[in-house]
Amino acid sequence: MATTARDYYDVLGVPRDAAEADIKKAFRALARELHPDVSEAPDAEHRFREVAEAYEVLSDPERRATYDRFGHAGLRRGGFEPSFADFGSIADVFAAFFGEDLFGAAGGSRRPSSRGGDLSATVEIDLEDAFTGVSVDVPIDVAEPCEHCDATGAEPGTGMVTCTTCNGSGMLRRISRNVFGEFVSQRTCPHCGGEGRVLEDPCGDCRGEGRVVSRQMVEVDVPAGIHDGQRVRIRGSGHAAFRGRDRGDVYVTVRVRPDPRFVRDGDDLHTSVRLTMTDAALGTNARVPALGGDLDLQVPAGVQPGDVRVLPGKGMTSLGSARRGDLYVRLDVAVPARLTDEQRRLLEEFDRVTDGDAYVRDDEDEGFFRRLKSALR
């Protein structure tokens, strides 16, 4: 992660509600201004990397949502690291981010890249797995280096030869004349893609690509405490480069299935326990659902419907640390809905011999509205 702590929106000079098109426009303008190929300012390289990192986050809806909610710390917990550490020419930058050349045209020539492309995948896990951490195998279709040609794209024993279309220049020039003078136009050679060389005999297995696509299983180590929608980065398991062995990364989005027993709030968990009317009045030992195993909760006599008990350190594991959140237990008191004649008689007798003092709690003086707000919390 870069050391910068500046707000990404300030870096690009856009408001926090900026549309995707505005973010892209701001980045394009700053990239043209700050790229070391263009700017002579001593801090141009540092500022350019800062701008590139900001765009990489804000142009991705998932990363942007994480940043808006948790800031730089949330991105670090999610395993984010800037992908574009080293840039070539400014034209390469626009090709990398937008698939365009410097002037906005669609990228045409297919030149060998020093690094393969990244892959994305999605895996679903249970809340219990997010609590403990889990290792999951994820199937991906990935371009791997061709072993037949050793990723060169050429049949063994052959190599590259000079392109006869452009005579090795990689460019085709056209001269036209009219009454205004002589004009020279230049374009990338369509035969060699601008390399100036072509394969003498393309590999029969990969057809000159230097890589072949196959289905692979990638092992993903999902850390304990991960949140729904966060991503895990697996270095060096993505696509191989065109006619090369350097591979990109795999970004796995983790979806955490809801657990009907709990509501998750950050690292805290909320659950409920159902008590009978007599249990609430007399007190009881209740069994509370919890990740890692159910817990016993001693319920004192006289608890009220909606009372909440907090079990410290019994919530979710905090991502990247040994800390754990809390478990909040709401006590739901069930009132009998169907009574026999005898049960009704006994309740009526109880009501007859009970005065108002039996319903007064020790904290009754806190007031109705304060207790109402406590219940709502």
Protein Blocks (a to p, Z undefined) as FASTA:
>chain_A
ZZbfbdfklmnopafkbcfklmmmmmmmmmmmmomklpmcfklmmmmmmmmmmmmmmmpm
klmmmmmmnommlmmmnopacfblbccdfklmmmmmnopafkopacfbdcddfbdcdddd
dddddfklmmnopadddddddddddfklnonopaehiacdddfklnonopacdddddfkb
ccddddddfklnonopacfbacfklnonopacddddddddddehiaehiacddehiaccd
ehiabdcdddddddddddfkbccehjaccddddddfklmmnopadddddehiacddddde
hiaehiacddehiaccdehiabdcdddddddddddfbdcfklmmmmmmmmmmpcfklmpc
fklmnojklmmmmmmZZ
